Amino acid sequence: MAAKVDVILGAQWGDEGKGKVVDVVAPDYAVIARFQGGPNAGHTLIFDGKKHVLHTIPSGVFRKGVWNLVGNGVVIDPVIFLREVHGLEAAGVDVRSHLLISRRAHLILPTHRALDAASEADKGKGKIGSTLKGIGPTYMDKTGRNGLRVGDIERPDFRAHYDALTAKHERLFSIYDSPVEWRSKEQEWLDAVEQLRGFTLVDSEQWLHDQLAAGKSVMAEGAQGTLLDIDFGTYPFVTSSNTVSAGACTGLGIGPARIGKVIGIFKAYCTRVGSGPFPTELHDAMGEKIRAAGNEFGATTGRPRRCGWLDLPALRYAVMINGVTELAMMKADVLSGMGTVQVCTAYRVQGKETMHFPYELGDDLEPVYTPMNGWGALDPEKPLPPEAEAYIAFIEQAVGVPVRIVSVGPDRKATMVRKAEVPAG
C-alpha cells in the first residue's frame, strides 16, 4: 500500500518556525519536499550552537539519509540557490548527494527581480511589502504561460527562450517612470544556470510517486503562512502561491487522497512582516518587548516584524482551510515572565461579535480579548508550568485540534512533544 504524504505548513502570516519543526521530525521521513514559494522564504534552524537560514532548499538537508526535493510549485533563483548551497557546503553539509530539483519548477530571472522592484515602487503608499525577490512576476509568467522552467536549461535552444522572455520584460519596463537596470546581474545569473545543470534534475511527480509506491514516508514542507495564501489570505497583502495544504497537491503532483497528517505551525503570539491588516497588532511597549524577546526580524529581509497577541479566529480559520490534524506551538518561551497574556477570542464588527475570519479585516474590526495567567521560565527537560498548559488547553478547545509540539527555545533540542488528545466538544 502506498504511503501517505504528511504536510507541515504555517498557520499564521509566516515566520512561525516551520523549518525548525521540519528539522526535528525529518528523521521520521525518507523525503522532505518543498511545495511552493521561493527565496522569499527564510527557514531558520539552530543546533550545535550554529544558526542556518534556508531559502529554497528543504529543511531536511541536515539529516543524513533523507532526500530533499525542491518541488514543481517552487520558484528558483539560481544565484540565490547556489549561494545557499555553497554556504551549506562551507559548513560541512553534504548537500548535492541528497538534493533533487523538479524540472517543472520555474526560474526567477534578473528581469523578474527588476519588475518586482519597479512594481512595488510604483505602488507608493499602497505597497504590499514584497521581499523584492521576483516571486510575483515569476508566478505571473507561470500562469501567463511564458515562464522558463528548470527543465528548459537542458534544451539546446534555452538561450533563445531566455532572450525572448527578457525582451518581453523590457517592453514591460517602459510603463514605469524610472529606468530599470538589470543587465549588470545577467552574467552572474547565466553562470549560475550553467552550474545548476550539474545538480540532479528529476521528473519530480513520477519520482515522488515511486517513493510512495515503495512505502517511503514523505513530508511536504510549506513556506510563508496560511494568511498569506493567494486565495485565502488577506488579499492583496499576500504572497503569489497557494501556501495551504491543497498547494502540496499541485506543488508536488500528488492526489488529495495521498495527504495524511497536516501539521499547522503557529507562534504563541502573532507576527507579520510588511503591509496588510493585523487585528491584534501591538503598537506599545508590549509589542516592542515581544519583538526583542523573540528576535522578531525577518530571516530573508531583516525587517522588524510587527508583533501582537495570539489571534484565535485566524488560527481557527487556518485549521479549517488546511484540514489541520495537529498543531505545533512555537516560541512559548518568548512570553515567559509576563504576568498576564491576552488572547483574541473573537472580533467585534459594527457592534456584533463573531468568531469567523471575514472577507476583509477592515478598520471597523476590533479584537475581543480574554486575559490569561502568564508563566515563568520554560525548560525542555521539565514539564510545562500549569499556566502554560492552561494556555495550550484553551487554544485546543477553541480550535478543536491538539497541540502536539511545543517549542521552548530556538535550539533543536528545546522542543517538547506532548501526548495531547483531540479536545472534546
C-alpha positions as CSV (number, residue, x, y, z in Angstrom):
1,M,0.0,0.0,0.0
2,A,1.3,3.4,-1.0
3,A,2.4,5.7,1.9
4,K,0.9,9.0,2.8
5,V,2.3,12.5,2.5
6,D,2.2,14.5,5.7
7,V,2.2,18.3,5.4
8,I,3.8,20.9,7.5
9,L,2.7,24.5,7.0
10,G,2.4,27.9,8.6
11,A,-1.0,28.7,10.3
12,Q,-0.4,32.5,10.6
13,W,1.4,35.2,8.5
14,G,4.6,33.2,8.1
15,D,7.7,33.1,10.2
16,E,6.1,30.6,12.5
17,G,9.1,28.3,12.8
18,K,8.3,25.7,10.2
19,G,12.0,25.0,9.4
20,K,12.7,24.0,13.0
21,V,9.8,21.6,13.2
22,V,10.7,20.0,9.8
23,D,14.3,19.6,11.0
24,V,13.1,18.0,14.3
25,V,10.8,15.5,12.6
26,A,12.9,14.9,9.5
27,P,14.5,11.6,10.8
28,D,11.0,10.1,10.7
29,Y,10.8,10.7,6.9
30,A,12.6,9.4,3.9
31,V,11.8,12.5,1.8
32,I,11.3,16.2,2.7
33,A,9.7,18.1,-0.3
34,R,9.2,21.9,-0.6
35,F,5.9,22.5,-2.5
36,Q,5.7,26.3,-3.1
37,G,7.3,29.7,-2.6
38,G,10.9,30.6,-3.3
39,P,13.7,32.6,-1.8
40,N,11.2,34.8,-0.1
41,A,11.1,32.0,2.5
42,G,13.6,32.1,5.4
43,H,13.5,28.9,7.5
44,T,15.8,29.3,10.5
45,L,17.4,26.3,12.2
46,I,19.7,26.4,15.2
47,F,21.6,23.5,16.5
48,D,25.1,22.7,17.8
49,G,25.4,26.4,18.6
50,K,25.1,27.4,14.9
51,K,22.4,29.2,13.0
52,H,21.3,28.2,9.5
53,V,18.8,30.0,7.3
54,L,17.3,28.1,4.3
55,H,15.5,29.9,1.5
56,T,15.0,27.3,-1.3
57,I,16.5,24.0,0.0
58,P,14.2,21.9,2.2
59,S,14.8,21.8,5.9
60,G,15.7,18.1,6.0
61,V,19.1,18.8,4.4
62,F,20.9,18.5,7.7
63,R,19.7,15.0,8.3
64,K,21.7,12.1,6.8
65,G,19.7,9.6,4.7
66,V,16.9,12.0,4.0
67,W,16.1,13.0,0.4
68,N,15.3,16.7,-0.1
69,L,13.2,17.6,-3.1
70,V,12.5,21.1,-4.5
71,G,9.1,20.6,-6.0
72,N,7.5,21.9,-9.1
73,G,5.5,24.5,-7.2
74,V,8.7,26.3,-6.1
75,V,10.3,29.2,-8.0
76,I,14.1,29.2,-8.0
77,D,16.6,32.0,-8.4
78,P,19.8,30.1,-9.5
79,V,22.1,32.8,-8.0
80,I,20.4,32.7,-4.5
81,F,20.2,28.9,-4.7
82,L,23.9,28.5,-5.4
83,R,24.8,30.9,-2.6
84,E,22.7,28.7,-0.3
85,V,24.4,25.5,-1.5
86,H,27.9,27.0,-1.1
87,G,27.1,28.3,2.4
88,L,25.9,24.8,3.5
89,E,28.9,23.1,1.9
90,A,31.2,25.5,3.7
91,A,29.6,24.5,6.9
92,G,30.3,20.9,6.1
93,V,26.9,19.8,4.9
94,D,26.8,17.3,2.1
95,V,24.0,18.9,0.0
96,R,24.3,17.6,-3.5
97,S,24.1,13.8,-2.8
98,H,20.6,14.0,-1.4
99,L,19.1,17.0,-3.1
100,L,16.7,16.8,-6.1
101,I,15.2,19.6,-8.2
102,S,12.0,19.3,-10.2
103,R,12.3,20.0,-13.8
104,R,8.9,21.7,-13.6
105,A,10.0,24.3,-11.1
106,H,10.1,27.8,-12.6
107,L,13.1,30.0,-12.8
108,I,13.4,33.6,-11.4
109,L,15.2,35.8,-13.9
110,P,17.1,39.0,-13.2
111,T,14.3,40.8,-15.0
112,H,11.7,39.3,-12.7
113,R,13.5,40.9,-9.7
114,A,13.7,44.2,-11.6
115,L,10.0,44.0,-12.4
116,D,9.2,43.2,-8.7
117,A,11.2,46.3,-7.5
118,A,9.7,48.6,-10.1
119,S,6.1,47.4,-9.5
120,E,6.5,47.8,-5.7
121,A,8.0,51.3,-6.0
122,D,5.2,52.3,-8.4
123,K,2.5,51.4,-5.8
124,G,3.6,54.2,-3.5
125,K,1.7,54.1,-0.3
126,G,-0.1,51.0,-1.5
127,K,3.0,48.8,-1.2
128,I,2.2,45.2,-0.3
129,G,5.5,44.6,1.4
130,S,7.2,42.5,-1.3
131,T,10.5,40.8,-0.5
132,L,11.7,42.0,-3.9
133,K,12.9,38.6,-4.8
134,G,11.0,38.4,-8.1
135,I,8.5,35.9,-6.8
136,G,5.3,37.6,-8.0
137,P,6.5,38.3,-11.6
138,T,7.7,34.8,-11.9
139,Y,4.4,33.3,-10.9
140,M,2.7,35.7,-13.3
141,D,4.8,34.4,-16.1
142,K,4.0,30.9,-15.0
143,T,0.2,31.4,-15.1
144,G,0.7,33.5,-18.3
145,R,2.4,30.5,-19.9
146,N,5.5,32.5,-20.6
147,G,7.8,31.2,-17.9
148,L,11.1,29.3,-18.1
149,R,11.4,26.1,-16.1
150,V,14.3,24.2,-14.7
151,G,13.9,21.5,-17.4
152,D,14.4,24.2,-20.1
153,I,18.0,24.6,-19.2
154,E,18.6,21.1,-20.6
155,R,17.3,22.2,-24.0
156,P,19.7,23.3,-26.8
157,D,17.6,26.4,-27.5
158,F,17.4,27.6,-23.9
159,R,19.2,30.8,-24.6
160,A,16.7,31.7,-27.3
161,H,13.8,31.2,-24.9
162,Y,15.6,33.3,-22.3
163,D,16.2,36.1,-24.7
164,A,12.6,36.1,-25.8
165,L,11.3,36.4,-22.2
166,T,13.7,39.1,-21.3
167,A,12.7,41.0,-24.4
168,K,9.1,40.8,-23.3
169,H,10.1,42.1,-19.8
170,E,12.0,45.0,-21.5
171,R,8.7,46.1,-23.1
172,L,7.0,46.0,-19.7
173,F,9.7,48.2,-18.2
174,S,8.5,51.0,-20.4
175,I,5.3,51.5,-18.3
176,Y,7.4,52.7,-15.3
177,D,8.6,56.3,-14.9
178,S,12.1,55.5,-13.8
179,P,14.6,53.5,-15.9
180,V,15.0,49.8,-14.9
181,E,18.5,48.4,-14.7
182,W,19.1,44.6,-14.7
183,R,21.8,43.8,-17.2
184,S,24.6,44.0,-14.6
185,K,23.0,41.0,-12.9
186,E,22.7,38.9,-16.1
187,Q,26.1,37.2,-16.4
188,E,26.1,36.1,-12.8
189,W,22.6,34.6,-13.4
190,L,23.7,32.8,-16.6
191,D,26.8,31.4,-14.9
192,A,24.6,30.1,-12.1
193,V,22.3,28.4,-14.6
194,E,25.4,26.7,-16.0
195,Q,26.2,25.3,-12.5
196,L,22.5,24.3,-11.9
197,R,22.9,21.8,-14.8
198,G,25.2,19.9,-12.5
199,F,22.5,19.1,-10.0
200,T,20.2,16.2,-10.1
201,L,17.1,17.3,-12.0
202,V,14.1,14.9,-11.9
203,D,10.6,14.5,-13.2
204,S,9.6,15.0,-9.6
205,E,5.9,13.9,-9.7
206,Q,7.0,10.5,-11.1
207,W,9.9,10.2,-8.7
208,L,7.7,11.1,-5.7
209,H,5.0,8.6,-6.9
210,D,7.7,5.9,-7.0
211,Q,8.8,6.7,-3.5
212,L,5.3,6.5,-2.1
213,A,4.6,3.2,-4.0
214,A,7.7,1.8,-2.3
215,G,6.2,2.7,1.1
216,K,8.6,5.6,1.7
217,S,7.4,8.3,4.1
218,V,7.2,11.9,2.7
219,M,6.9,15.3,4.4
220,A,5.6,18.2,2.3
221,E,7.2,21.5,3.6
222,G,5.3,24.7,3.0
223,A,6.7,28.3,3.1
224,Q,5.1,31.6,4.2
225,G,1.8,31.0,6.0
226,T,-1.9,30.4,5.5
227,L,-2.9,34.0,5.9
228,L,-0.6,34.9,3.0
229,D,-2.2,32.4,0.7
230,I,-3.1,33.9,-2.7
231,D,-6.7,32.7,-2.5
232,F,-7.4,32.6,1.3
233,G,-5.1,35.2,2.8
234,T,-5.5,38.9,3.5
235,Y,-5.6,39.8,-0.2
236,P,-3.9,41.8,-1.8
237,F,-1.3,41.7,1.0
238,V,-0.4,38.1,0.3
239,T,2.2,36.0,-1.5
240,S,1.8,34.7,-5.0
241,S,1.3,31.0,-4.4
242,N,-1.0,28.6,-2.5
243,T,0.5,28.2,0.9
244,V,-2.3,26.0,2.2
245,S,-2.4,22.2,2.3
246,A,-4.1,22.0,-1.1
247,G,-0.9,23.6,-2.5
248,A,1.0,20.5,-1.6
249,C,-1.1,18.6,-4.2
250,T,-0.4,21.0,-7.1
251,G,3.1,21.8,-5.9
252,L,4.2,18.2,-5.8
253,G,1.9,16.3,-8.1
254,I,0.1,14.2,-5.5
255,G,-3.6,13.4,-5.3
256,P,-5.7,14.7,-2.3
257,A,-6.2,11.1,-1.1
258,R,-2.4,10.8,-0.5
259,I,-2.5,13.5,2.2
260,G,-2.0,12.1,5.7
261,K,-1.4,14.4,8.7
262,V,-1.5,18.1,8.3
263,I,0.6,19.9,11.0
264,G,-0.1,23.5,11.5
265,I,2.7,25.7,12.9
266,F,1.9,28.8,15.0
267,K,3.6,31.0,17.4
268,A,2.3,31.6,21.0
269,Y,1.6,35.1,19.7
270,C,1.4,36.6,16.2
271,T,3.8,38.4,13.9
272,R,3.6,39.9,10.4
273,V,6.2,41.3,8.1
274,G,5.3,44.1,5.7
275,S,2.0,45.8,5.0
276,G,-1.5,44.4,5.5
277,P,-4.2,44.1,8.2
278,F,-3.2,42.7,11.6
279,P,-6.1,42.8,14.1
280,T,-4.1,42.0,17.3
281,E,-1.0,44.2,16.5
282,L,0.5,45.9,19.5
283,H,1.8,49.4,18.9
284,D,3.1,49.9,22.5
285,A,5.9,48.8,24.8
286,M,4.5,45.3,25.0
287,G,4.8,44.9,21.2
288,E,8.4,46.0,21.5
289,K,9.1,43.6,24.4
290,I,7.8,40.7,22.3
291,R,9.9,41.7,19.3
292,A,13.0,42.0,21.4
293,A,12.4,38.7,23.3
294,G,11.6,36.8,20.1
295,N,14.3,38.4,18.0
296,E,11.5,39.2,15.5
297,F,13.4,40.3,12.5
298,G,12.8,38.8,9.0
299,A,15.3,35.9,8.2
300,T,15.1,36.9,4.5
301,T,14.6,40.7,4.6
302,G,15.9,41.7,8.1
303,R,12.9,43.9,8.5
304,P,11.4,44.2,12.0
305,R,8.3,42.1,12.4
306,R,5.1,43.6,13.6
307,C,4.0,41.8,16.9
308,G,0.7,41.1,18.6
309,W,-1.3,38.7,20.7
310,L,-2.5,35.3,19.5
311,D,-5.5,35.5,17.2
312,L,-7.8,32.5,17.7
313,P,-10.4,33.4,15.0
314,A,-7.5,33.5,12.5
315,L,-6.0,30.3,13.8
316,R,-9.3,28.5,13.7
317,Y,-9.7,29.7,10.1
318,A,-6.3,28.2,9.2
319,V,-7.2,24.9,10.8
320,M,-10.4,24.8,8.8
321,I,-8.8,25.8,5.4
322,N,-6.0,23.3,5.8
323,G,-7.7,20.4,7.4
324,V,-5.1,20.6,10.2
325,T,-4.9,17.4,12.3
326,E,-2.4,18.7,14.9
327,L,-0.6,21.8,15.9
328,A,2.9,22.9,16.9
329,M,3.2,26.0,19.1
330,M,6.5,27.8,18.7
331,K,8.2,30.4,20.9
332,A,6.3,29.7,24.0
333,D,9.4,30.9,25.9
334,V,9.1,34.4,24.4
335,L,6.0,35.0,26.6
336,S,7.7,33.8,29.8
337,G,7.8,36.2,32.7
338,M,4.6,38.1,31.7
339,G,2.1,38.4,34.4
340,T,-0.9,38.4,32.0
341,V,-1.2,37.2,28.4
342,Q,-4.0,38.3,26.2
343,V,-5.7,36.0,23.7
344,C,-8.1,37.3,20.9
345,T,-11.1,35.0,21.0
346,A,-13.5,36.9,18.7
347,Y,-13.8,40.0,16.5
348,R,-16.3,42.8,17.1
349,V,-17.6,44.3,13.8
350,Q,-20.2,47.0,13.9
351,G,-21.1,46.1,17.4
352,K,-21.6,42.4,16.8
353,E,-19.1,39.7,17.9
354,T,-18.1,36.9,15.5
355,M,-15.5,34.1,15.7
356,H,-15.4,33.9,11.9
357,F,-12.5,35.2,9.8
358,P,-14.2,37.7,7.5
359,Y,-13.7,38.6,3.8
360,E,-11.9,41.8,4.8
361,L,-10.2,42.8,8.0
362,G,-11.3,46.4,7.9
363,D,-10.7,49.3,10.2
364,D,-14.0,48.8,11.9
365,L,-12.9,45.4,13.2
366,E,-12.0,45.3,16.9
367,P,-10.4,42.2,18.6
368,V,-12.1,40.9,21.7
369,Y,-9.6,39.7,24.3
370,T,-9.6,37.1,27.1
371,P,-6.8,37.6,29.7
372,M,-4.9,34.5,30.9
373,N,-2.2,34.0,33.5
374,G,1.4,34.1,32.3
375,W,4.1,31.6,33.1
376,G,7.7,31.5,34.2
377,A,10.8,30.1,32.6
378,L,10.4,27.0,30.4
379,D,12.8,24.1,30.4
380,P,12.6,21.3,27.8
381,E,13.8,18.9,30.5
382,K,10.9,19.7,32.8
383,P,7.1,19.6,32.5
384,L,5.4,22.8,31.3
385,P,4.1,25.0,34.1
386,P,0.3,24.7,34.8
387,E,-0.2,28.2,33.4
388,A,1.4,27.3,30.1
389,E,-0.6,24.0,30.0
390,A,-3.8,26.0,30.7
391,Y,-2.9,28.4,27.8
392,I,-2.5,25.4,25.4
393,A,-5.7,23.7,26.6
394,F,-7.6,26.9,26.0
395,I,-6.2,27.0,22.4
396,E,-7.0,23.4,21.8
397,Q,-10.6,23.8,23.0
398,A,-11.1,26.9,20.7
399,V,-9.8,25.3,17.5
400,G,-10.6,21.7,18.1
401,V,-7.1,20.3,17.3
402,P,-4.4,19.0,19.7
403,V,-1.1,20.8,20.2
404,R,1.4,18.0,19.8
405,I,4.7,20.0,19.8
406,V,5.7,22.9,21.9
407,S,9.0,24.9,21.3
408,V,10.5,26.5,24.4
409,G,13.7,27.8,22.8
410,P,15.5,28.4,19.5
411,D,17.7,25.3,19.6
412,R,16.7,22.0,18.0
413,K,16.8,20.4,21.5
414,A,14.4,22.9,23.0
415,T,11.4,21.1,21.6
416,M,8.8,19.1,23.6
417,V,6.4,16.5,22.2
418,R,3.0,16.3,24.0
419,K,0.6,13.4,24.2
420,A,-2.4,15.6,23.6
421,E,-5.8,14.3,22.8
422,V,-8.4,15.8,20.4
423,P,-10.4,18.2,22.5
424,A,-14.0,17.1,23.2
425,G,-16.9,19.2,22.2
